[in-house]
Amino acid sequence: MIYIGNKSVMSYVLAVVTQFNNGFDEVLIKARGRAISRAVDTAEVVRNKFMPGVEVKDIKIGTEQIVGEGGDKANVSSLEITMKTK
Amino acid sequence: MIYIGNKSVMSYVLAVVTQFNNGFDEVLIKARGRAISRAVDTAEVVRNKFMPGVEVKDIKIGTEQIVGEGGDKANVSSLEITMKTK
């Protein structure tokens, strides 16, 4: 599983490519909030530029509750992209 | 089709709810680039807060080429969420 944070898209692309090259048939890319667009960028760059033999298997969206330091709660959207070898 | 731009999430939620209330069985939510996370927020708020009878039918990601004023090209990721009545 690759969790998308605030690093550059290319660093996550490298992480995904490395997992496939290490023999994984599937890699799950997960992001929350504003990192969601970066997760889509990562999947698209992997598929279009680096690994034509990999495709998107499934995409799911959801909502997670995050609890702040003061105990206050907020909802944040999440996105999961499962990529697999063809 | 609801195209997600820079307005508040709630304005897009209202647009989606209005389309369903006007008799559409399906509504397509589309976004590019950094608006992608707002598209996910919109779908999640519609489904969880306003319309429990609506579900996500399909999610697609893609890449579009945009051409700037000077003719320079750039790739941008896109996301399409199809929502439908259960």
Backbone of each chain as nested JSON, in Angstrom:
{
  "chains": [
    {"id": "A", "residues": [
      {"number": 1, "name": "MET", "atoms": {"N": [0.849, -1.203, 0.0], "CA": [0.0, 0.0, 0.0], "C": [0.88, 1.246, 0.0]}},
      {"number": 2, "name": "ILE", "atoms": {"N": [0.537, 2.155, -0.887], "CA": [1.25, 3.425, -0.964], "C": [0.304, 4.511, -0.466]}},
      {"number": 3, "name": "TYR", "atoms": {"N": [0.685, 5.163, 0.615], "CA": [-0.152, 6.243, 1.147], "C": [0.382, 7.584, 0.645]}},
      {"number": 4, "name": "ILE", "atoms": {"N": [-0.491, 8.323, -0.044], "CA": [-0.067, 9.573, -0.683], "C": [-0.09, 10.732, 0.32]}},
      {"number": 5, "name": "GLY", "atoms": {"N": [1.057, 11.38, 0.48], "CA": [1.148, 12.548, 1.364], "C": [1.529, 13.777, 0.575]}},
      {"number": 6, "name": "ASN", "atoms": {"N": [2.456, 14.564, 1.117], "CA": [2.789, 15.854, 0.505], "C": [4.045, 15.854, -0.349]}},
      {"number": 7, "name": "LYS", "atoms": {"N": [4.639, 14.677, -0.568], "CA": [5.827, 14.645, -1.432], "C": [5.434, 14.84, -2.892]}},
      {"number": 8, "name": "SER", "atoms": {"N": [6.423, 14.889, -3.777], "CA": [6.146, 15.073, -5.2], "C": [5.478, 13.819, -5.768]}},
      {"number": 9, "name": "VAL", "atoms": {"N": [4.694, 14.009, -6.833], "CA": [4.043, 12.887, -7.495], "C": [5.077, 11.834, -7.883]}},
      {"number": 10, "name": "MET", "atoms": {"N": [6.225, 12.297, -8.385], "CA": [7.212, 11.339, -8.902], "C": [7.745, 10.422, -7.813]}},
      {"number": 11, "name": "SER", "atoms": {"N": [7.806, 10.883, -6.574], "CA": [8.29, 9.995, -5.512], "C": [7.291, 8.867, -5.239]}},
      {"number": 12, "name": "TYR", "atoms": {"N": [6.001, 9.142, -5.403], "CA": [4.99, 8.087, -5.229], "C": [4.96, 7.155, -6.445]}},
      {"number": 13, "name": "VAL", "atoms": {"N": [5.181, 7.738, -7.629], "CA": [5.276, 6.913, -8.841], "C": [6.399, 5.887, -8.668]}},
      {"number": 14, "name": "LEU", "atoms": {"N": [7.532, 6.358, -8.186], "CA": [8.679, 5.47, -7.966], "C": [8.332, 4.375, -6.961]}},
      {"number": 15, "name": "ALA", "atoms": {"N": [7.62, 4.718, -5.919], "CA": [7.233, 3.738, -4.894], "C": [6.324, 2.656, -5.486]}},
      {"number": 16, "name": "VAL", "atoms": {"N": [5.385, 3.065, -6.333], "CA": [4.464, 2.104, -6.957], "C": [5.224, 1.187, -7.917]}},
      {"number": 17, "name": "VAL", "atoms": {"N": [6.05, 1.804, -8.777], "CA": [6.826, 1.031, -9.75], "C": [7.716, 0.018, -9.023]}},
      {"number": 18, "name": "THR", "atoms": {"N": [8.304, 0.433, -7.91], "CA": [9.182, -0.453, -7.132], "C": [8.407, -1.653, -6.602]}},
      {"number": 19, "name": "GLN", "atoms": {"N": [7.186, -1.425, -6.128], "CA": [6.395, -2.549, -5.614], "C": [6.073, -3.555, -6.721]}},
      {"number": 20, "name": "PHE", "atoms": {"N": [5.69, -3.053, -7.899], "CA": [5.43, -3.974, -9.015], "C": [6.717, -4.719, -9.398]}},
      {"number": 21, "name": "ASN", "atoms": {"N": [7.827, -4.013, -9.441], "CA": [9.093, -4.642, -9.83], "C": [9.571, -5.656, -8.789]}},
      {"number": 22, "name": "ASN", "atoms": {"N": [9.08, -5.528, -7.562], "CA": [9.433, -6.5, -6.523], "C": [8.484, -7.703, -6.512]}},
      {"number": 23, "name": "GLY", "atoms": {"N": [7.602, -7.778, -7.518], "CA": [6.813, -8.983, -7.677], "C": [5.359, -8.901, -7.254]}},
      {"number": 24, "name": "PHE", "atoms": {"N": [4.936, -7.761, -6.738], "CA": [3.525, -7.621, -6.38], "C": [2.659, -7.594, -7.643]}},
      {"number": 25, "name": "ASP", "atoms": {"N": [1.506, -8.282, -7.603], "CA": [0.561, -8.254, -8.728], "C": [-0.379, -7.059, -8.616]}},
      {"number": 26, "name": "GLU", "atoms": {"N": [-0.56, -6.595, -7.389], "CA": [-1.466, -5.465, -7.149], "C": [-0.814, -4.465, -6.214]}},
      {"number": 27, "name": "VAL", "atoms": {"N": [-1.093, -3.184, -6.464], "CA": [-0.631, -2.132, -5.553], "C": [-1.814, -1.215, -5.258]}},
      {"number": 28, "name": "LEU", "atoms": {"N": [-2.046, -0.944, -3.98], "CA": [-3.128, -0.061, -3.545], "C": [-2.555, 1.321, -3.258]}},
      {"number": 29, "name": "ILE", "atoms": {"N": [-3.141, 2.333, -3.909], "CA": [-2.743, 3.731, -3.688], "C": [-3.868, 4.389, -2.904]}},
      {"number": 30, "name": "LYS", "atoms": {"N": [-3.541, 4.986, -1.769], "CA": [-4.583, 5.562, -0.925], "C": [-4.272, 7.017, -0.571]}},
      {"number": 31, "name": "ALA", "atoms": {"N": [-5.311, 7.86, -0.556], "CA": [-5.113, 9.275, -0.213], "C": [-6.344, 9.819, 0.482]}},
      {"number": 32, "name": "ARG", "atoms": {"N": [-6.132, 10.882, 1.23], "CA": [-7.24, 11.587, 1.878], "C": [-7.165, 13.075, 1.547]}},
      {"number": 33, "name": "GLY", "atoms": {"N": [-8.319, 13.719, 1.544], "CA": [-8.376, 15.178, 1.408], "C": [-7.716, 15.688, 0.144]}},
      {"number": 34, "name": "ARG", "atoms": {"N": [-6.933, 16.748, 0.292], "CA": [-6.36, 17.383, -0.889], "C": [-5.294, 16.553, -1.585]}},
      {"number": 35, "name": "ALA", "atoms": {"N": [-4.821, 15.486, -0.927], "CA": [-3.839, 14.6, -1.578], "C": [-4.496, 13.689, -2.619]}},
      {"number": 36, "name": "ILE", "atoms": {"N": [-5.825, 13.709, -2.673], "CA": [-6.551, 12.815, -3.587], "C": [-6.165, 13.048, -5.049]}},
      {"number": 37, "name": "SER", "atoms": {"N": [-6.02, 14.322, -5.44], "CA": [-5.667, 14.583, -6.848], "C": [-4.265, 14.048, -7.148]}},
      {"number": 38, "name": "ARG", "atoms": {"N": [-3.388, 14.064, -6.141], "CA": [-2.034, 13.525, -6.321], "C": [-2.055, 11.997, -6.488]}},
      {"number": 39, "name": "ALA", "atoms": {"N": [-3.003, 11.334, -5.856], "CA": [-3.147, 9.88, -6.029], "C": [-3.538, 9.555, -7.471]}},
      {"number": 40, "name": "VAL", "atoms": {"N": [-4.45, 10.363, -8.034], "CA": [-4.859, 10.158, -9.43], "C": [-3.681, 10.426, -10.363]}},
      {"number": 41, "name": "ASP", "atoms": {"N": [-2.941, 11.518, -10.098], "CA": [-1.736, 11.805, -10.894], "C": [-0.77, 10.623, -10.859]}},
      {"number": 42, "name": "THR", "atoms": {"N": [-0.56, 10.062, -9.672], "CA": [0.38, 8.945, -9.507], "C": [-0.042, 7.754, -10.363]}},
      {"number": 43, "name": "ALA", "atoms": {"N": [-1.322, 7.365, -10.272], "CA": [-1.812, 6.219, -11.041], "C": [-1.684, 6.475, -12.544]}},
      {"number": 44, "name": "GLU", "atoms": {"N": [-2.014, 7.689, -12.967], "CA": [-1.97, 8.002, -14.4], "C": [-0.547, 8.009, -14.935]}},
      {"number": 45, "name": "VAL", "atoms": {"N": [0.391, 8.538, -14.176], "CA": [1.794, 8.572, -14.633], "C": [2.367, 7.153, -14.671]}},
      {"number": 46, "name": "VAL", "atoms": {"N": [2.05, 6.324, -13.67], "CA": [2.539, 4.935, -13.657], "C": [2.075, 4.216, -14.923]}},
      {"number": 47, "name": "ARG", "atoms": {"N": [0.797, 4.315, -15.199], "CA": [0.145, 3.615, -16.295], "C": [0.562, 4.141, -17.669]}},
      {"number": 48, "name": "ASN", "atoms": {"N": [0.641, 5.459, -17.823], "CA": [0.888, 6.05, -19.139], "C": [2.375, 6.195, -19.472]}},
      {"number": 49, "name": "LYS", "atoms": {"N": [3.217, 6.363, -18.461], "CA": [4.618, 6.688, -18.757], "C": [5.582, 5.566, -18.416]}},
      {"number": 50, "name": "PHE", "atoms": {"N": [5.267, 4.758, -17.395], "CA": [6.263, 3.808, -16.908], "C": [5.885, 2.35, -17.085]}},
      {"number": 51, "name": "MET", "atoms": {"N": [4.623, 1.997, -16.87], "CA": [4.232, 0.589, -16.871], "C": [2.971, 0.347, -17.708]}},
      {"number": 52, "name": "PRO", "atoms": {"N": [3.139, 0.264, -19.042], "CA": [1.972, 0.015, -19.9], "C": [1.298, -1.324, -19.595]}},
      {"number": 53, "name": "GLY", "atoms": {"N": [2.0, -2.227, -18.893], "CA": [1.42, -3.525, -18.544], "C": [0.617, -3.507, -17.254]}},
      {"number": 54, "name": "VAL", "atoms": {"N": [0.377, -2.306, -16.73], "CA": [-0.384, -2.162, -15.484], "C": [-1.663, -1.387, -15.766]}},
      {"number": 55, "name": "GLU", "atoms": {"N": [-2.764, -1.794, -15.138], "CA": [-4.036, -1.096, -15.347], "C": [-4.733, -0.835, -14.016]}},
      {"number": 56, "name": "VAL", "atoms": {"N": [-5.743, 0.035, -14.068], "CA": [-6.545, 0.31, -12.883], "C": [-7.567, -0.813, -12.728]}},
      {"number": 57, "name": "LYS", "atoms": {"N": [-7.562, -1.464, -11.574], "CA": [-8.505, -2.556, -11.321], "C": [-9.782, -2.038, -10.671]}},
      {"number": 58, "name": "ASP", "atoms": {"N": [-9.621, -1.119, -9.719], "CA": [-10.778, -0.667, -8.949], "C": [-10.496, 0.7, -8.333]}},
      {"number": 59, "name": "ILE", "atoms": {"N": [-11.548, 1.506, -8.214], "CA": [-11.441, 2.808, -7.546], "C": [-12.587, 2.93, -6.56]}},
      {"number": 60, "name": "LYS", "atoms": {"N": [-12.263, 3.279, -5.338], "CA": [-13.3, 3.454, -4.32], "C": [-13.168, 4.815, -3.663]}},
      {"number": 61, "name": "ILE", "atoms": {"N": [-14.31, 5.422, -3.319], "CA": [-14.273, 6.641, -2.52], "C": [-14.961, 6.379, -1.187]}},
      {"number": 62, "name": "GLY", "atoms": {"N": [-14.624, 7.183, -0.204], "CA": [-15.221, 7.02, 1.112], "C": [-15.043, 8.264, 1.956]}},
      {"number": 63, "name": "THR", "atoms": {"N": [-15.499, 8.174, 3.194], "CA": [-15.369, 9.284, 4.133], "C": [-14.766, 8.742, 5.424]}},
      {"number": 64, "name": "GLU", "atoms": {"N": [-13.742, 9.415, 5.921], "CA": [-13.133, 9.015, 7.194], "C": [-13.293, 10.149, 8.193]}},
      {"number": 65, "name": "GLN", "atoms": {"N": [-13.42, 9.761, 9.454], "CA": [-13.519, 10.777, 10.499], "C": [-12.141, 10.955, 11.122]}},
      {"number": 66, "name": "ILE", "atoms": {"N": [-11.692, 12.197, 11.177], "CA": [-10.421, 12.45, 11.856], "C": [-10.7, 13.229, 13.126]}},
      {"number": 67, "name": "VAL", "atoms": {"N": [-9.954, 12.908, 14.171], "CA": [-10.144, 13.554, 15.47], "C": [-8.923, 14.425, 15.753]}},
      {"number": 68, "name": "GLY", "atoms": {"N": [-9.183, 15.705, 15.986], "CA": [-8.101, 16.646, 16.255], "C": [-7.588, 16.53, 17.68]}},
      {"number": 69, "name": "GLU", "atoms": {"N": [-6.54, 17.302, 17.98], "CA": [-5.919, 17.247, 19.314], "C": [-6.915, 17.577, 20.419]}},
      {"number": 70, "name": "GLY", "atoms": {"N": [-7.803, 18.514, 20.154], "CA": [-8.765, 18.91, 21.177], "C": [-9.99, 17.997, 21.255]}},
      {"number": 71, "name": "GLY", "atoms": {"N": [-9.973, 16.91, 20.462], "CA": [-11.09, 15.981, 20.466], "C": [-12.163, 16.338, 19.454]}},
      {"number": 72, "name": "ASP", "atoms": {"N": [-11.973, 17.434, 18.733], "CA": [-12.961, 17.823, 17.728], "C": [-12.843, 16.908, 16.506]}},
      {"number": 73, "name": "LYS", "atoms": {"N": [-14.009, 16.595, 15.922], "CA": [-14.051, 15.65, 14.816], "C": [-14.346, 16.35, 13.499]}},
      {"number": 74, "name": "ALA", "atoms": {"N": [-13.778, 15.836, 12.427], "CA": [-14.081, 16.357, 11.096], "C": [-14.105, 15.199, 10.116]}},
      {"number": 75, "name": "ASN", "atoms": {"N": [-14.922, 15.332, 9.075], "CA": [-14.963, 14.312, 8.032], "C": [-14.007, 14.689, 6.912]}},
      {"number": 76, "name": "VAL", "atoms": {"N": [-13.33, 13.686, 6.378], "CA": [-12.452, 13.928, 5.234], "C": [-12.696, 12.821, 4.205]}},
      {"number": 77, "name": "SER", "atoms": {"N": [-12.742, 13.208, 2.925], "CA": [-12.953, 12.23, 1.862], "C": [-11.683, 11.425, 1.62]}},
      {"number": 78, "name": "SER", "atoms": {"N": [-11.867, 10.181, 1.186], "CA": [-10.716, 9.335, 0.859], "C": [-10.905, 8.696, -0.513]}},
      {"number": 79, "name": "LEU", "atoms": {"N": [-9.8, 8.319, -1.116], "CA": [-9.815, 7.664, -2.432], "C": [-8.83, 6.501, -2.398]}},
      {"number": 80, "name": "GLU", "atoms": {"N": [-9.251, 5.348, -2.917], "CA": [-8.36, 4.191, -3.027], "C": [-8.35, 3.716, -4.476]}},
      {"number": 81, "name": "ILE", "atoms": {"N": [-7.159, 3.632, -5.044], "CA": [-7.011, 3.123, -6.414], "C": [-6.209, 1.82, -6.342]}},
      {"number": 82, "name": "THR", "atoms": {"N": [-6.795, 0.727, -6.818], "CA": [-6.065, -0.538, -6.898], "C": [-5.549, -0.705, -8.316]}},
      {"number": 83, "name": "MET", "atoms": {"N": [-4.232, -0.841, -8.455], "CA": [-3.631, -1.086, -9.767], "C": [-3.156, -2.539, -9.817]}},
      {"number": 84, "name": "LYS", "atoms": {"N": [-3.244, -3.133, -11.021], "CA": [-2.783, -4.525, -11.14], "C": [-2.108, -4.752, -12.488]}},
      {"number": 85, "name": "THR", "atoms": {"N": [-1.294, -5.787, -12.536], "CA": [-0.677, -6.16, -13.81], "C": [-1.746, -6.811, -14.695]}},
      {"number": 86, "name": "LYS", "atoms": {"N": [-1.658, -6.517, -15.996], "CA": [-2.673, -7.034, -16.944], "C": [-2.538, -8.54, -17.126]}}
    ]},
    {"id": "B", "residues": [
      {"number": 1, "name": "MET", "atoms": {"N": [-24.621, 16.544, -16.388], "CA": [-23.208, 16.491, -15.981], "C": [-22.88, 17.729, -15.137]}},
      {"number": 2, "name": "ILE", "atoms": {"N": [-22.233, 17.474, -14.016], "CA": [-21.812, 18.569, -13.133], "C": [-20.297, 18.673, -13.226]}},
      {"number": 3, "name": "TYR", "atoms": {"N": [-19.816, 19.815, -13.692], "CA": [-18.373, 20.026, -13.798], "C": [-17.89, 20.804, -12.581]}},
      {"number": 4, "name": "ILE", "atoms": {"N": [-16.963, 20.199, -11.841], "CA": [-16.508, 20.791, -10.583], "C": [-15.426, 21.845, -10.837]}},
      {"number": 5, "name": "GLY", "atoms": {"N": [-15.672, 23.057, -10.363], "CA": [-14.698, 24.14, -10.486], "C": [-14.256, 24.608, -9.12]}},
      {"number": 6, "name": "ASN", "atoms": {"N": [-14.187, 25.928, -8.95], "CA": [-13.627, 26.482, -7.712], "C": [-14.667, 26.95, -6.698]}},
      {"number": 7, "name": "LYS", "atoms": {"N": [-15.944, 26.69, -6.97], "CA": [-16.955, 27.092, -5.983], "C": [-16.909, 26.161, -4.764]}},
      {"number": 8, "name": "SER", "atoms": {"N": [-17.758, 26.453, -3.784], "CA": [-17.785, 25.627, -2.577], "C": [-18.377, 24.254, -2.89]}},
      {"number": 9, "name": "VAL", "atoms": {"N": [-17.986, 23.263, -2.099], "CA": [-18.518, 21.912, -2.267], "C": [-20.045, 21.933, -2.23]}},
      {"number": 10, "name": "MET", "atoms": {"N": [-20.6, 22.739, -1.307], "CA": [-22.045, 22.705, -1.124], "C": [-22.793, 23.184, -2.371]}},
      {"number": 11, "name": "SER", "atoms": {"N": [-22.208, 24.081, -3.147], "CA": [-22.902, 24.529, -4.361], "C": [-22.976, 23.392, -5.386]}},
      {"number": 12, "name": "TYR", "atoms": {"N": [-21.971, 22.526, -5.429], "CA": [-22.019, 21.378, -6.34], "C": [-22.953, 20.285, -5.808]}},
      {"number": 13, "name": "VAL", "atoms": {"N": [-22.966, 20.141, -4.484], "CA": [-23.908, 19.194, -3.863], "C": [-25.335, 19.575, -4.259]}},
      {"number": 14, "name": "LEU", "atoms": {"N": [-25.641, 20.859, -4.148], "CA": [-26.976, 21.353, -4.505], "C": [-27.283, 21.078, -5.977]}},
      {"number": 15, "name": "ALA", "atoms": {"N": [-26.297, 21.265, -6.844], "CA": [-26.498, 21.019, -8.279], "C": [-26.812, 19.546, -8.545]}},
      {"number": 16, "name": "VAL", "atoms": {"N": [-26.094, 18.648, -7.863], "CA": [-26.321, 17.206, -8.047], "C": [-27.711, 16.815, -7.528]}},
      {"number": 17, "name": "VAL", "atoms": {"N": [-28.038, 17.284, -6.316], "CA": [-29.336, 16.972, -5.712], "C": [-30.469, 17.468, -6.609]}},
      {"number": 18, "name": "THR", "atoms": {"N": [-30.293, 18.653, -7.181], "CA": [-31.311, 19.233, -8.067], "C": [-31.522, 18.35, -9.298]}},
      {"number": 19, "name": "GLN", "atoms": {"N": [-30.441, 17.844, -9.882], "CA": [-30.589, 16.978, -11.06], "C": [-31.365, 15.704, -10.719]}},
      {"number": 20, "name": "PHE", "atoms": {"N": [-31.041, 15.093, -9.584], "CA": [-31.795, 13.893, -9.181], "C": [-33.264, 14.246, -8.931]}},
      {"number": 21, "name": "ASN", "atoms": {"N": [-33.505, 15.376, -8.274], "CA": [-34.879, 15.766, -7.966], "C": [-35.669, 16.124, -9.225]}},
      {"number": 22, "name": "ASN", "atoms": {"N": [-34.945, 16.467, -10.307], "CA": [-35.612, 16.761, -11.575], "C": [-35.836, 15.504, -12.405]}},
      {"number": 23, "name": "GLY", "atoms": {"N": [-35.567, 14.331, -11.824], "CA": [-35.942, 13.091, -12.48], "C": [-34.822, 12.311, -13.137]}},
      {"number": 24, "name": "PHE", "atoms": {"N": [-33.592, 12.832, -13.093], "CA": [-32.478, 12.074, -13.666], "C": [-32.2, 10.838, -12.82]}},
      {"number": 25, "name": "ASP", "atoms": {"N": [-31.925, 9.698, -13.476], "CA": [-31.547, 8.473, -12.761], "C": [-30.053, 8.443, -12.466]}},
      {"number": 26, "name": "GLU", "atoms": {"N": [-29.307, 9.158, -13.297], "CA": [-27.852, 9.181, -13.145], "C": [-27.337, 10.604, -13.252]}},
      {"number": 27, "name": "VAL", "atoms": {"N": [-26.307, 10.91, -12.475], "CA": [-25.637, 12.209, -12.582], "C": [-24.134, 11.958, -12.645]}},
      {"number": 28, "name": "LEU", "atoms": {"N": [-23.483, 12.587, -13.635], "CA": [-22.041, 12.458, -13.797], "C": [-21.36, 13.689, -13.204]}},
      {"number": 29, "name": "ILE", "atoms": {"N": [-20.418, 13.431, -12.3], "CA": [-19.631, 14.508, -11.683], "C": [-18.225, 14.418, -12.269]}},
      {"number": 30, "name": "LYS", "atoms": {"N": [-17.752, 15.513, -12.824], "CA": [-16.438, 15.478, -13.485], "C": [-15.539, 16.588, -12.976]}},
      {"number": 31, "name": "ALA", "atoms": {"N": [-14.248, 16.283, -12.809], "CA": [-13.286, 17.287, -12.337], "C": [-11.919, 17.027, -12.933]}},
      {"number": 32, "name": "ARG", "atoms": {"N": [-11.115, 18.075, -12.966], "CA": [-9.727, 17.959, -13.416], "C": [-8.798, 18.579, -12.379]}},
      {"number": 33, "name": "GLY", "atoms": {"N": [-7.573, 18.082, -12.334], "CA": [-6.528, 18.677, -11.489], "C": [-6.915, 18.763, -10.025]}},
      {"number": 34, "name": "ARG", "atoms": {"N": [-6.649, 19.92, -9.421], "CA": [-6.855, 20.031, -7.982], "C": [-8.321, 20.037, -7.568]}},
      {"number": 35, "name": "ALA", "atoms": {"N": [-9.238, 20.186, -8.534], "CA": [-10.673, 20.125, -8.202], "C": [-11.132, 18.685, -7.961]}},
      {"number": 36, "name": "ILE", "atoms": {"N": [-10.254, 17.713, -8.224], "CA": [-10.635, 16.301, -8.093], "C": [-11.069, 15.961, -6.674]}},
      {"number": 37, "name": "SER", "atoms": {"N": [-10.358, 16.482, -5.683], "CA": [-10.744, 16.155, -4.299], "C": [-12.122, 16.737, -3.973]}},
      {"number": 38, "name": "ARG", "atoms": {"N": [-12.45, 17.875, -4.59], "CA": [-13.767, 18.491, -4.38], "C": [-14.882, 17.636, -5.017]}},
      {"number": 39, "name": "ALA", "atoms": {"N": [-14.575, 16.961, -6.108], "CA": [-15.562, 16.058, -6.725], "C": [-15.874, 14.896, -5.786]}},
      {"number": 40, "name": "VAL", "atoms": {"N": [-14.848, 14.358, -5.144], "CA": [-15.057, 13.263, -4.184], "C": [-15.868, 13.776, -2.988]}},
      {"number": 41, "name": "ASP", "atoms": {"N": [-15.508, 14.959, -2.482], "CA": [-16.29, 15.554, -1.386], "C": [-17.766, 15.678, -1.781]}},
      {"number": 42, "name": "THR", "atoms": {"N": [-18.017, 16.154, -2.999], "CA": [-19.391, 16.358, -3.471], "C": [-20.169, 15.045, -3.461]}},
      {"number": 43, "name": "ALA", "atoms": {"N": [-19.576, 14.0, -4.034], "CA": [-20.255, 12.698, -4.094], "C": [-20.513, 12.159, -2.691]}},
      {"number": 44, "name": "GLU", "atoms": {"N": [-19.548, 12.302, -1.812], "CA": [-19.685, 11.766, -0.457], "C": [-20.758, 12.513, 0.339]}},
      {"number": 45, "name": "VAL", "atoms": {"N": [-20.818, 13.821, 0.191], "CA": [-21.821, 14.61, 0.925], "C": [-23.223, 14.306, 0.39]}},
      {"number": 46, "name": "VAL", "atoms": {"N": [-23.361, 14.179, -0.937], "CA": [-24.667, 13.847, -1.526], "C": [-25.178, 12.522, -0.955]}},
      {"number": 47, "name": "ARG", "atoms": {"N": [-24.32, 11.531, -0.984], "CA": [-24.65, 10.163, -0.597], "C": [-24.891, 10.032, 0.912]}},
      {"number": 48, "name": "ASN", "atoms": {"N": [-24.046, 10.653, 1.715], "CA": [-24.105, 10.456, 3.173], "C": [-25.056, 11.412, 3.885]}},
      {"number": 49, "name": "LYS", "atoms": {"N": [-25.265, 12.601, 3.331], "CA": [-26.026, 13.61, 4.074], "C": [-27.386, 13.925, 3.46]}},
      {"number": 50, "name": "PHE", "atoms": {"N": [-27.506, 13.825, 2.124], "CA": [-28.718, 14.319, 1.48], "C": [-29.556, 13.243, 0.796]}},
      {"number": 51, "name": "MET", "atoms": {"N": [-28.907, 12.286, 0.143], "CA": [-29.658, 11.328, -0.661], "C": [-29.203, 9.893, -0.385]}},
      {"number": 52, "name": "PRO", "atoms": {"N": [-29.695, 9.281, 0.704], "CA": [-29.304, 7.902, 1.014], "C": [-29.737, 6.912, -0.068]}},
      {"number": 53, "name": "GLY", "atoms": {"N": [-30.668, 7.329, -0.938], "CA": [-31.13, 6.451, -2.014], "C": [-30.266, 6.534, -3.265]}},
      {"number": 54, "name": "VAL", "atoms": {"N": [-29.133, 7.209, -3.163], "CA": [-28.234, 7.367, -4.307], "C": [-26.907, 6.687, -3.981]}},
      {"number": 55, "name": "GLU", "atoms": {"N": [-26.322, 6.033, -4.983], "CA": [-25.032, 5.363, -4.752], "C": [-24.065, 5.659, -5.894]}},
      {"number": 56, "name": "VAL", "atoms": {"N": [-22.795, 5.332, -5.659], "CA": [-21.778, 5.5, -6.7], "C": [-21.857, 4.302, -7.634]}},
      {"number": 57, "name": "LYS", "atoms": {"N": [-22.056, 4.565, -8.925], "CA": [-22.146, 3.481, -9.91], "C": [-20.778, 3.154, -10.491]}},
      {"number": 58, "name": "ASP", "atoms": {"N": [-20.004, 4.201, -10.788], "CA": [-18.732, 3.983, -11.474], "C": [-17.802, 5.159, -11.229]}},
      {"number": 59, "name": "ILE", "atoms": {"N": [-16.506, 4.874, -11.17], "CA": [-15.488, 5.927, -11.039], "C": [-14.409, 5.666, -12.076]}},
      {"number": 60, "name": "LYS", "atoms": {"N": [-14.073, 6.682, -12.849], "CA": [-13.015, 6.547, -13.845], "C": [-11.971, 7.637, -13.667]}},
      {"number": 61, "name": "ILE", "atoms": {"N": [-10.719, 7.297, -13.919], "CA": [-9.68, 8.318, -13.953], "C": [-9.102, 8.375, -15.351]}},
      {"number": 62, "name": "GLY", "atoms": {"N": [-8.503, 9.514, -15.691], "CA": [-7.916, 9.669, -17.006], "C": [-6.94, 10.82, -17.037]}},
      {"number": 63, "name": "THR", "atoms": {"N": [-6.404, 11.064, -18.226], "CA": [-5.468, 12.175, -18.412], "C": [-5.937, 12.99, -19.6]}},
      {"number": 64, "name": "GLU", "atoms": {"N": [-6.006, 14.305, -19.437], "CA": [-6.382, 15.176, -20.547], "C": [-5.232, 16.12, -20.841]}},
      {"number": 65, "name": "GLN", "atoms": {"N": [-5.119, 16.49, -22.108], "CA": [-4.084, 17.44, -22.484], "C": [-4.706, 18.827, -22.586]}},
      {"number": 66, "name": "ILE", "atoms": {"N": [-4.121, 19.765, -21.884], "CA": [-4.606, 21.132, -22.015], "C": [-3.551, 21.95, -22.748]}},
      {"number": 67, "name": "VAL", "atoms": {"N": [-4.021, 22.863, -23.607], "CA": [-3.119, 23.692, -24.409], "C": [-3.224, 25.129, -23.921]}},
      {"number": 68, "name": "GLY", "atoms": {"N": [-2.098, 25.683, -23.538], "CA": [-2.074, 27.048, -23.009], "C": [-2.147, 28.082, -24.115]}},
      {"number": 69, "name": "GLU", "atoms": {"N": [-2.205, 29.356, -23.734], "CA": [-2.322, 30.445, -24.711], "C": [-1.162, 30.454, -25.693]}},
      {"number": 70, "name": "GLY", "atoms": {"N": [0.024, 30.148, -25.216], "CA": [1.203, 30.157, -26.081], "C": [1.35, 28.879, -26.892]}},
      {"number": 71, "name": "GLY", "atoms": {"N": [0.365, 27.963, -26.802], "CA": [0.44, 26.709, -27.552], "C": [1.167, 25.613, -26.795]}},
      {"number": 72, "name": "ASP", "atoms": {"N": [1.642, 25.911, -25.578], "CA": [2.331, 24.888, -24.79], "C": [1.319, 23.896, -24.215]}},
      {"number": 73, "name": "LYS", "atoms": {"N": [1.719, 22.647, -24.159], "CA": [0.804, 21.593, -23.725], "C": [1.181, 21.064, -22.342]}},
      {"number": 74, "name": "ALA", "atoms": {"N": [0.171, 20.676, -21.586], "CA": [0.417, 20.051, -20.285], "C": [-0.633, 18.98, -20.066]}},
      {"number": 75, "name": "ASN", "atoms": {"N": [-0.255, 17.949, -19.342], "CA": [-1.202, 16.895, -18.999], "C": [-1.838, 17.193, -17.649]}},
      {"number": 76, "name": "VAL", "atoms": {"N": [-3.128, 16.918, -17.553], "CA": [-3.811, 17.082, -16.276], "C": [-4.692, 15.851, -16.037]}},
      {"number": 77, "name": "SER", "atoms": {"N": [-4.7, 15.374, -14.79], "CA": [-5.518, 14.209, -14.45], "C": [-6.978, 14.595, -14.354]}},
      {"number": 78, "name": "SER", "atoms": {"N": [-7.854, 13.642, -14.668], "CA": [-9.289, 13.878, -14.547], "C": [-9.946, 12.736, -13.768]}},
      {"number": 79, "name": "LEU", "atoms": {"N": [-11.097, 13.036, -13.194], "CA": [-11.858, 12.035, -12.442], "C": [-13.329, 12.187, -12.822]}},
      {"number": 80, "name": "GLU", "atoms": {"N": [-14.003, 11.07, -13.071], "CA": [-15.44, 11.07, -13.346], "C": [-16.134, 10.129, -12.369]}},
      {"number": 81, "name": "ILE", "atoms": {"N": [-17.115, 10.639, -11.665], "CA": [-17.91, 9.809, -10.746], "C": [-19.337, 9.778, -11.274]}},
      {"number": 82, "name": "THR", "atoms": {"N": [-19.853, 8.589, -11.566], "CA": [-21.251, 8.45, -11.964], "C": [-22.052, 8.021, -10.745]}},
      {"number": 83, "name": "MET", "atoms": {"N": [-23.055, 8.814, -10.386], "CA": [-23.934, 8.46, -9.283], "C": [-25.294, 8.065, -9.851]}},
      {"number": 84, "name": "LYS", "atoms": {"N": [-25.954, 7.117, -9.18], "CA": [-27.269, 6.693, -9.675], "C": [-28.199, 6.377, -8.507]}},
      {"number": 85, "name": "THR", "atoms": {"N": [-29.485, 6.438, -8.8], "CA": [-30.467, 6.048, -7.788], "C": [-30.415, 4.536, -7.636]}},
      {"number": 86, "name": "LYS", "atoms": {"N": [-30.564, 4.063, -6.385], "CA": [-30.494, 2.625, -6.093], "C": [-31.704, 1.905, -6.67]}}
    ]}
  ]
}
